[in-house]
Structures are given as C-alpha cells and as structure tokens.
Amino acid sequence: MAEKKLLGEILIEQKLLLPEQLNMVLELQKKTTPYQTIGRHFIKQGFMKEADLQLVLERTGKRQSLEEIFFKYRFVEKDDLLLATEMAKQEQLPVSAVLKNLEFIDEEIASKALAIQYDLQFVHINTIQPIPVLAKLINPGYAKQHKIVPVSKTSETIILAMAEPLGTQELKDLENLIRLIIQPVIAMESEIMALQDRLYNTSAAGAKNLQPEMDIKLDDSFLNALDDDLHAPAAEADAKQVTEKDSNLVKLVNKIIYDAYMKKASDIHIEPYPDREDVVVRIRIDGCCEDYLHIPHKYKYALPSRIKIMADLDIAEKRKPQDGKINFKKFGPLDVELRVATMPTAGGLEDVVIRILQTGEPTPFEELGLSDANQQAFGETITNPYGMILVVGPTGSGKTTTLHSAIAQINRPKIKIWTAEDPVEITQKGLRQVQVNPKIGFTFAQALRSFLRLDPDVIMVGEMRDEETASIAVEASLTGHLVFSTLHTNNAPDTITRLLEMGIDPFSFSDALQLVLAQRLARRLCEHCLEKYTPDDKELNALIDEYGGDLMTAAGVTRAKIVLTRPVGCSQCMESGYQGRLGVHELLVCSDDVKELIKKRADTAMIRKQAIADGMVTLKQDGILKVLQGLTDIHEIRRVCMK
C-alpha cells in the first residue's frame, strides 16, 4: 500500500509550489509557534493564493479533523475528547459544540482549532475600531447570516473575519461581487457580532442608506402589507392606482434582483395575468425555471413600469417589445449588469424578462468538465498558430465560458488577442475586448474586418450570425490568425452543414476548420443528498442500448461494479436534488477525411459517421459516461441531449 503524500509534495506535483520554496518554509516552521500550519506559511510568503490552498485541501482530504487537532495540540484531555466524541455521535452535534457545552473548551479554543483545520489565521478583533466605508462593501444582512465582518482593506484586498470559513465557491462569488481579493481570518463569533454592531450602527447613514430592502423577507406578512395598501373595489382601478414610484414596489424589485443574483439565477421572468390573478415571478436556476414569488395583482402595471424606468425604456409604449439594460449599482448593493426585454401580452399587459450577466474571471480550463481525451485534443488545438475553432450549442449552454477558458490558456504578453462580444460578460487582463452595437451598424462582421488591421494573433468573434461574418472569419484563419467563434447548432456535424448552407467556400472552409466543440449544460446532482444505488438489469440494459457502443470499455468498469446516483433533495439544493451544472461535450476534430467530405459538401449523416470513426464521442454518450461517474442522472442527460 502506497504511503500517503504530504501536502508539500502534492503542491509540488501540481506545480503550485517549487521545491526550494517548500524547503524554505520547512526551516521557517521550526522557528515559529506550533499553531502556524505549513499552509499558512505558504500564504504569508506569497508562494500561493488562498483559494488555491483551500481547493487543494478540499480535493485531497488533507484537512485534519477537529478531533485530531484537539488532541494533537493538547486543547483537550484524551478521556474528555473520547466522551465528547461519543456524545456528539449520539446527539448528532459537532464535537466542538459538545466540548463547549461540557465546558471542556471555551470559545477561543474552538475558534483556534477551526483556524488550524482550515489553515487560516486566528485573530482577536475586540479592540478593532470599525471603518465606516467597509459597511458599504458587505451587506449587513449577508454579514449576519454568514457570521462574517470586514476588518480592513487595501486597494486590492480585504481582510474578512469569519466565525466559520465560507466555501471556496462562495468565497469566489463574494470576491467577484465586491471586486476585491478576500483574505479570510477566523475570529470568535461573539467578537464578530460585537464588531458588526459597531460597524453597521456607526457607518454614516450606515444602517439607513445601506439598501434596507435587501434585508426584508418576502413572506406572507410583507405580501399582505402590499395587498392591504389599496382598497379600491375594481381590479383594474386598484391596479392603476399603484405607481412605479411606490416605495414598497421599489424595495420589492430591488429585493427580487438581489435574491436572484445570490441564488445564481440566470434570468428573472415577470408574468402579469388578467383580472385579479397574481403576478407570477419565476427565476431560472441551473437551466430550469422555478416559481419564486406571487405578487398581488395590483402591481401588474407598476411592476413592469418600474423595471422599464430602471432600464431607461419608454413606459408609455406598451404596444411593442423593447430592449434595454440596467446598471444595478445605481439602485442596489450589487455591481452587476442586467439585460431587460419586454413583450406585450394579452389584456394590455407586459411580460418582462431580466437576464443577469454573470461577470467575473474565466473558469479554469481543467474545470470545464471535458473528458481526458477531449481536454487533450482541445488543449492541443488551441495552441495552433492559425485556424478556426468553433464552440456550438443553444443559448445558455456555456459557449462563452468555454471560449474564455480556452483563451485564458494561451493569453500571454507575446500574443495579441482581440475579442468582439455582445455583451462583454467575462473580462481578462491582456485581452482587448470590444462590445458590438448593431443599432449603430457596428456588427460582428465590421468588428472582425477592423481587427484584421490591428495586428492580431488571436481573434474571438462572439457569434457567426451570417455569411459575411463566417466568410471573413474563414479568411482571417487562412491568413495566419487563430479564430474562435460560436454558432447556434444542435451538434458538431450539423455545424459544418450549417456553414456550408450559409454559402461559404467549402475549399477554404475545409482548410480553415480545426475542430468543433458542441456542448450542453446538465444539472449536477447535489453532493450533500445524492443517493447511490445499484441499477437492475432492465435499467442497465436500457443505458447500454442508449449509449450505442461498448459502454463498459468506454467507462472502464465491469457490469457488476456499476453504481448509479439519483437526486433526493435537501436544504442545500432547495429540495431539488441538484446543485450547479456540468458540461456535456461532443468534440469533432477536423481530420483529413472530414476535410475531404467538406469539400464534397457531404450531408450531416456522412460527416457524423466519419467523425465517430475518427473517435468522436457524441453528446449523449459523453453524458452517459458522466452518469456512470455519479455526477448526474440519465433523466438530465435525456433532457438536454436529443440523441
């Protein structure tokens, strides 16, 4: 049995640390307090980032248990620890909580142990004077809910004291939200609560001006208050009495947007109905719409009008669709851009759909969910000096995310990269990013034509919407440029046929095309509540038939060892059984045989047959392999993949 690797060895293997840096820290650790873990030294010396360390600790299981820490650092006697551990199992409570209840440890020791477990610094904050400007960065409701408080900041970082560490993803989301690098530290909960009181009560108009609507609960009492505001007998009359300036309405709209963002929703749907029916608000999370709120019918005119005012749209025009955008920073605590689209519906009403643009850094290439073979082929192709790379799929399938992750792999000072996008959602240092504006004639085609005069090495075009854009992209890829773009097609072979039907030259196209990556997003099973089970023969045979090939060989398992997973539902995933999404991919590498078929204008079936012969795994096959890995279930794969 192989020996377990130490944290330093793992970090060197993953190229997050150099051997000489490890040796330096080991020498340093001998001279400092035993509470200073080796990971904390790596951070202090600037050898690695906090997020990278936490991610490695989570993935490798290198965190010490609290029981080990209490014993190792002699915080608790052995017999007392054994007693508390047994009681914790019986009462289903954390060991630290039981130890505190038995008065074997105090709050300070519990916090110190937690800091050691998560490789974070423990600090006392009881004497720190609150800095009022920090109250504007972290919402008081959010701070109290997560037991955190901002302590100090520089131009790029903020020190955030926590009673319990935030999750890695939650930490990243918060960093994107406040646009600062978070340096987490552990403090006692009592001291955090005391500093919260001092900070939020002394911050200028502090508690008054800090968007109190973000802390309201949209429960029955609030909605009943909305409903009781007016008492006119006629449905249309009382609906028209509510204006877009109504104070409750302003709070309500801001709260809806804030909640949707915090729930990681992609869209908000406002749906008014005739007569006295409630206005229905739905939000799309992980690709599926969910009911979020029912608002009294009296707000069916004022609610769309309020959103139109925020988006600088014409509130008097209710006969035709309108489009606009909202910079929510003007109205609430989030620095986020929203796209708004209105649509007149029956009965003189208007539906409104708000798209939340998730800005931030690109997803790491390794976290796209590509299979090993697909990741290797894709990674090799993006390093080519010229050619065309296409990422295809329906709206909302993660095409832009994949493109930016690929470009981040090759983004370095020696390479000049131009991108044309609509809108610019993900930003990267080193890229020259342009937002097109068709209303003034600045289209993708025009941007692409201009890029060719700006000495580019790599070009990204947000979408190939027409023959003109596609032809210029092909021309650019044949004149020494690497061109990335997207297309709305169902699968990889269909993409080739679609572009040929647009009218581009098949000979030039065959020379330019390097690969096509088709993708979908399926909901990932919630890790906190998923249930493992052994499928019966009927279910397993159906899965094998659906795969359409040698599933056992592809998955690297035997039939007897196959274990599947299914959704259950818990508080972590809002009882849905799913949390987050994963990519399902189909990678078509443009081999010599495929190039010959393109020149002959072959149909989709022939191109697909050749691509499979070349080793292409179809969307559904890739999805079924992810089912066998326990990442999702077959119902999700059938939902997003037709065949």
Helices and strands as residue ranges (DSSP letters): H 7-13, H 19-30, H 38-44, H 50-60, H 66-72, H 78-91, H 95-101, H 107-117, E 121-122, G 132-136, H 140-146, E 148-153, E 157-162, H 168-178, E 181-186, H 189-202, H 206-209, G 212-215, H 220-228, H 235-241, H 247-262, E 267-271, E 279-285, E 288-295, G 297-299, H 302-310, E 322-327, G 328-330, E 337-345, E 349-356, G 365-367, H 372-381, E 387-392, H 399-410, E 417-421, E 431-435, G 438-440, H 444-451, E 458-461, H 467-478, E 482-487, H 492-502, H 506-512, E 513-525, E 531-533, H 537-547, H 551-555, G 559-561, E 564-566, G 571-573, E 578-589, H 592-599, H 604-613, H 619-628, H 634-640
